[in-house]
Amino acid sequence: MPKEDKTDLLQGTLDMLILKALQLEPMHGFGISVRIRQMSDEVLQVEQGSLYPALYRLEEQGWIKAEWGVSDNNRKAKYYALTAAGRRQLEAETVNWEKLTAAINLVLRTV
């Protein structure tokens, strides 16, 4: 039986991915995990045990806000939305990520 390919996230990247997932519209937790999986071409899968602590942490930071609503299947769900501070944080983290990945790529290409 083939081993399932699972990609682990670097420390801190989950927060950035959640902020990016919420950039267009508010979503509930399951929707956020689906969006991240879709945006990564099915490579990244965020488990609930990682997602919800990250959502609480982002809410405490003031980067997202949460309110209760009703999901598509008519169930009560907590919806998360990006705040203005969260948009600024996403922009800053994106710039830092691009610098980091460029530097790592330089190292990998060095003979």
Secondary structure, DSSP 8 states (H G I E B T S, - for coil): ----------TTHHHHHHHHHTSSS-EEHHHHHHHHHHHTTT-----HHHHHHHHHHHHHHTSEEEEEEE-TTS-EEEEEEE-HHHHHHHHHHHHHHHHHHHHHHHHHH--
